[in-house]
Amino acid sequence: MNEALKTTRLWRFAKEDNAMWKNVIKAKYGIDALGWWSKMSSYSHRVSFWKSILACLEHFKSLVYFEVKDGSRVLFWHDV
């Protein structure tokens, strides 16, 4: 159940563009070039909550797929 809740949070991070909690995570940790995920924290303490959520990222990526649409958020040579 815990892993399901973490992957739900990752889904919401990818989909909710104007959510206040997402803006806080983006300001604190930064965001990847295309805006799908936040960057990993470089701090070794006080980040256990978001770090534990990001630990599920690879599993989450294996469960979702992306539609290309206009291609603005897809890296052709790097994305599977």
RODO-2510 file (C-alpha; in nm, 4 decimals, decimal comma):
residues 80
     n   res          X          Y          Z
     1     m     0,0000     0,0000     0,0000
     2     n     0,2886     0,2338     0,0794
     3     e     0,4416     0,1807    -0,2659
     4     a     0,1026     0,2458    -0,4260
     5     l     0,0750     0,5764    -0,2421
     6     k     0,4265     0,6754    -0,3490
     7     t     0,3600     0,5958    -0,7143
     8     t     0,0360     0,7929    -0,6944
     9     r     0,2377     1,0921    -0,5759
    10     l     0,4759     1,0468    -0,8711
    11     w     0,1794     1,0351    -1,1091
    12     r     0,0392     1,3530    -0,9609
    13     f     0,3807     1,5206    -0,9863
    14     a     0,3900     1,4437    -1,3581
    15     k     0,0308     1,5540    -1,4232
    16     e    -0,0473     1,8447    -1,1874
    17     d     0,1272     2,1456    -1,3355
    18     n     0,0014     2,4203    -1,1037
    19     a    -0,0245     2,2392    -0,7709
    20     m     0,1312     2,4262    -0,4797
    21     w     0,3034     2,1153    -0,3369
    22     k     0,4662     2,0509    -0,6770
    23     n     0,5946     2,4086    -0,6894
    24     v     0,7524     2,3587    -0,3465
    25     i     0,9283     2,0378    -0,4605
    26     k     1,0444     2,2079    -0,7821
    27     a     1,1820     2,5070    -0,5885
    28     k     1,3590     2,2895    -0,3329
    29     y     1,5077     2,0136    -0,5543
    30     g     1,4838     2,1424    -0,9106
    31     i     1,3279     1,9622    -1,2029
    32     d     1,4560     1,7610    -1,4977
    33     a     1,4853     1,9253    -1,8389
    34     l     1,1387     1,8209    -1,9577
    35     g     0,9512     1,8655    -1,6293
    36     w     0,8437     1,5066    -1,5710
    37     w     1,0444     1,4397    -1,2520
    38     s     1,2260     1,6326    -0,9858
    39     k     1,5987     1,5987    -0,9447
    40     m     1,7410     1,3824    -0,6708
    41     s     1,8411     1,5638    -0,3562
    42     s     2,2096     1,6237    -0,3008
    43     y     2,1544     1,6512     0,0750
    44     s     2,2004     1,3452     0,2909
    45     h     1,9567     1,4496     0,5628
    46     r     1,6074     1,5981     0,6070
    47     v     1,4805     1,4703     0,2719
    48     s     1,3676     1,1207     0,3580
    49     f     1,0053     1,1794     0,2516
    50     w     1,0726     1,2864    -0,1077
    51     k     1,3773     1,0600    -0,1383
    52     s     1,1635     0,7579    -0,0469
    53     i     0,9078     0,8589    -0,3101
    54     l     1,1775     0,8953    -0,5764
    55     a     1,3065     0,5495    -0,4856
    56     c     0,9932     0,4161    -0,6588
    57     l     1,0603     0,6132    -0,9775
    58     e     1,2059     0,3286    -1,1852
    59     h     0,9157     0,1008    -1,0925
    60     f     0,6729     0,3801    -1,1770
    61     k     0,8386     0,4392    -1,5158
    62     s     0,7901     0,0714    -1,6000
    63     l     0,4144     0,1058    -1,5436
    64     v     0,3398     0,4128    -1,7541
    65     y     0,3697     0,5065    -2,1171
    66     f     0,3703     0,8416    -2,2914
    67     e     0,1891     0,9738    -2,5934
    68     v     0,4182     1,1824    -2,8074
    69     k     0,1560     1,4356    -2,9330
    70     d     0,3557     1,7432    -3,0399
    71     g     0,6854     1,6033    -2,9045
    72     s     0,7753     1,9021    -2,6887
    73     r     0,8340     1,6910    -2,3765
    74     v     0,9980     1,3860    -2,5374
    75     l     1,3675     1,3331    -2,6076
    76     f     1,3710     1,1190    -2,9206
    77     w     1,7181     0,9702    -2,8715
    78     h     1,6966     0,9171    -2,4948
    79     d     1,3398     0,8182    -2,4080
    80     v     1,2264     0,4589    -2,4503
***
